[in-house]
Amino acid sequence: MKKVLAGVMHTIENEFESCIQSVQSQKQVHVTYFVIHDLPNRQAHDKLYDTFMKENAYHDFFVKVDADMVLKNDLFFYTIGEIFNDHPELMMVSFPVYDHFSEKLINGIHSFRNTFKWDRDPNENIYTDASPISDRKKMHLKLKQNAGVHHCPNPSPFQAFHYGMHKAIKVDAGYNMRNAQATRYRMGLKHYSTLMRIFFLSLKSGHLQQIYVLEGVYAVIKNKLTKENVSYNDLEAISYFKNSVENVFSISKRKRRSIYVFFALLRDYPRYSLRYVSMAKRIKKLFS
């Protein structure tokens, strides 16, 4: 029976208890887990990877689990072990997760062979999941099928806000590297497309959680929050949310902000926005 070490990253996620239960319920593997509580984003990832490397002699593989993820498939870890067993060349296996904000599969939940080594950039605070694998195509398997992992099935309002803020920061970081690093540029485009999808879903459904996501994007576009505020426990982000988002009860004001987000994303990221320009006229007519 394979031995799995799961590292759970936790701050304020509503799904934490369900996440832990789903990790404990994994079958046909021996699961050990540890929880990293309330650390800023970069420090939390450093502690996670350091723990994995220290424990490599006692486990067959590692799984990084965010506390907003719930494993609906109780054979998920077993499946990962079988993939590593069948493909000894692989060092990392990633699955998409079903994201309840965008209502689609997004990246992802990551697992690592016990011999995996992390060589981290001390200046990287945004893309903390970036892999140091040099021969990525041969050693990192990115699967596309739904493995039964759900992302943010029951988020708090601040979780939703932070999701939008974090994605907007990643969009900006990726777009600004368009002439230097193609991989980051493409990652930024994926986050951009996700935010645009959430905008259109919010028009259709009016779900408050999707509106909170767009409020997070709005805060970044208006330079109220930056990459320095990316941690869940950032006091400035929490204060902004309480004062400028949570206490705003005007539906019309929320709609105006979401429309502003849509057109600002078109304006600020022209290379990303080409596929959405034709929709802009229809949106203007809808709200004129």
Buried (B, 14 or more C-beta within 10 A) or exposed (E): EBBBBBBBBBBBBBBBEBBBEBBEEBEEBEBEBEBBEEBBBBEBBBBBBEBBBEBBEEBBBBBBBBBBBBBBBBBBBBBBBEBBEEBEEBBBBBBBBBBBBBEBBBBBBBBBBBEBEBEBEEEEBBBBEBBBBEEEEEBBBBBEEBBBBBBBBBBBBBBBBBBBBBBBBBBBBBBBBBEEBEEBBEBBBBBBBBBBBBBBBBBEEEBEBBBBBBBBBBBBBEEBBBBEBBBBEBEEBBEBBEEBBBEEEEEEEBBEBBBBBBBBBBEEBEEBBEEBEEBEEEBEEEEE
